[in-house]
Amino acid sequence: MAEALGGVDLGSRWPEPTRGEPRRIVLVGRTSARGLRSVSQALGALEEGRPPQGLDLLGVVLVADAPGRLPLGLLNRIRVLRSVTHVHRVPWIPAWRLGRPPESLPRQLATLAELVGGQAQHEGAGS
C-alpha cells in the first residue's frame, strides 16, 4: 500500500515525528478477523494517547484479504470502525499476492492518493 500511494511503511510501529518521520498516518489492515482486530487495537491505542503526540490519523485502509464478498460478521466489524473514523476499502488485487504491480489500479487507490497527498503509482499499469 505504501508503495502504491508513495508513502512510508513503518510496519507495526508508530512514527516518530520528532525524528522527521510522517505526522499524518493511515492505518492499514486486511479485512480478515485478525486484521480488523489489529486495526481496532491501534485505534484504541490512539484514543488512549499511547503513540507519540502530534500524529494526525487520516483514516483506515482495509485491503481485501480474499476475492469475493465478506461474511456478515466482518462487515459488522467494519461498520463499528466506520463509527470511529473514515474507512476506505481496497478490493482484492491478485497481482499484489505475487509481489507484482497490478495491470491497472482500482479507483479506490486514486481516491486514497488524493487523501494522503500522494499520487498512485502506475508503474506496470496499462493506463
BAFI-557882 format. One line per field, with one value per residue (C-alpha): residue number from 1; residue in three letters; chain; x, y, z. Coordinates in pm, whole numbers. Layout:
BEGIN
resi (NUM; ...)
resn (ALA; ...)
chain (A; ...)
X (X; ...)
Y (Y; ...)
Z (Z; ...)
//
This chain:
BEGIN
resi (1; 2; 3; 4; 5; 6; 7; 8; 9; 10; 11; 12; 13; 14; 15; 16; 17; 18; 19; 20; 21; 22; 23; 24; 25; 26; 27; 28; 29; 30; 31; 32; 33; 34; 35; 36; 37; 38; 39; 40; 41; 42; 43; 44; 45; 46; 47; 48; 49; 50; 51; 52; 53; 54; 55; 56; 57; 58; 59; 60; 61; 62; 63; 64; 65; 66; 67; 68; 69; 70; 71; 72; 73; 74; 75; 76; 77; 78; 79; 80; 81; 82; 83; 84; 85; 86; 87; 88; 89; 90; 91; 92; 93; 94; 95; 96; 97; 98; 99; 100; 101; 102; 103; 104; 105; 106; 107; 108; 109; 110; 111; 112; 113; 114; 115; 116; 117; 118; 119; 120; 121; 122; 123; 124; 125; 126; 127)
resn (MET; ALA; GLU; ALA; LEU; GLY; GLY; VAL; ASP; LEU; GLY; SER; ARG; TRP; PRO; GLU; PRO; THR; ARG; GLY; GLU; PRO; ARG; ARG; ILE; VAL; LEU; VAL; GLY; ARG; THR; SER; ALA; ARG; GLY; LEU; ARG; SER; VAL; SER; GLN; ALA; LEU; GLY; ALA; LEU; GLU; GLU; GLY; ARG; PRO; PRO; GLN; GLY; LEU; ASP; LEU; LEU; GLY; VAL; VAL; LEU; VAL; ALA; ASP; ALA; PRO; GLY; ARG; LEU; PRO; LEU; GLY; LEU; LEU; ASN; ARG; ILE; ARG; VAL; LEU; ARG; SER; VAL; THR; HIS; VAL; HIS; ARG; VAL; PRO; TRP; ILE; PRO; ALA; TRP; ARG; LEU; GLY; ARG; PRO; PRO; GLU; SER; LEU; PRO; ARG; GLN; LEU; ALA; THR; LEU; ALA; GLU; LEU; VAL; GLY; GLY; GLN; ALA; GLN; HIS; GLU; GLY; ALA; GLY; SER)
chain (A; A; A; A; A; A; A; A; A; A; A; A; A; A; A; A; A; A; A; A; A; A; A; A; A; A; A; A; A; A; A; A; A; A; A; A; A; A; A; A; A; A; A; A; A; A; A; A; A; A; A; A; A; A; A; A; A; A; A; A; A; A; A; A; A; A; A; A; A; A; A; A; A; A; A; A; A; A; A; A; A; A; A; A; A; A; A; A; A; A; A; A; A; A; A; A; A; A; A; A; A; A; A; A; A; A; A; A; A; A; A; A; A; A; A; A; A; A; A; A; A; A; A; A; A; A; A)
X (0; 281; 446; 120; 49; 402; 404; 627; 565; 660; 533; 365; 541; 426; 610; 827; 758; 1041; 1279; 1144; 900; 549; 297; -1; -83; -312; -372; -377; -514; -663; -1035; -973; -1087; -726; -663; -976; -886; -537; -684; -926; -639; -437; -737; -776; -410; -456; -760; -568; -277; -14; 150; 374; 196; 107; 0; -283; -495; -627; -827; -816; -750; -883; -738; -945; -794; -955; -1171; -1548; -1792; -1716; -1911; -2168; -1964; -1668; -1896; -2037; -1685; -1617; -1936; -1803; -1473; -1667; -1838; -1495; -1305; -1304; -1267; -1151; -1176; -944; -1056; -864; -569; -433; -101; -13; -26; 259; 455; 383; 222; -134; -203; -445; -515; -863; -1026; -1014; -636; -667; -909; -665; -376; -573; -642; -278; -147; 42; -5; -97; 199; 107; 428; 335; -19; -176; -310)
Y (0; 240; 175; 221; 554; 688; 659; 508; 167; 166; -184; -215; 73; 432; 708; 950; 1300; 1438; 1221; 1355; 1070; 1138; 1301; 1219; 849; 592; 263; -29; -374; -674; -750; -1076; -1113; -1078; -773; -596; -676; -527; -208; -183; -221; 50; 285; 211; 295; 626; 707; 631; 852; 576; 669; 974; 1307; 1503; 1221; 1303; 1000; 1040; 719; 343; 148; -205; -425; -727; -1046; -1258; -1212; -1205; -1078; -1052; -1253; -1055; -1074; -899; -639; -563; -507; -266; -75; -31; 102; 345; 482; 590; 708; 722; 376; 317; -28; -157; -460; -784; -723; -1063; -919; -797; -1153; -1235; -919; -760; -428; -462; -405; -131; 31; 34; 377; 340; 385; 713; 835; 731; 902; 1226; 1179; 1127; 1390; 1142; 1001; 643; 467; 334; 151; -155; -25; -11; 340)
Z (0; 87; -248; -439; -267; -240; 139; 404; 557; 925; 987; 1323; 1496; 1535; 1350; 1548; 1410; 1625; 1417; 1089; 1030; 897; 1128; 906; 925; 770; 948; 703; 769; 596; 608; 793; 1155; 1272; 1053; 1176; 1537; 1485; 1338; 1631; 1879; 1702; 1710; 2081; 2139; 1955; 2167; 2487; 2381; 2376; 2041; 2010; 2038; 1726; 1498; 1259; 1164; 809; 826; 799; 481; 466; 194; 90; 227; -46; -354; -310; -53; 316; 574; 772; 1093; 928; 766; 1111; 1247; 960; 1048; 1401; 1265; 1043; 1351; 1481; 1171; 793; 642; 286; 132; -138; -338; -384; -618; -734; -860; -509; -384; -622; -542; -880; -968; -1100; -1470; -1369; -1035; -885; -849; -470; -482; -672; -405; -131; -308; -301; 70; 163; -76; -288; -631; -702; -863; -1206; -1292; -1490; -1525; -1865; -1836)
//
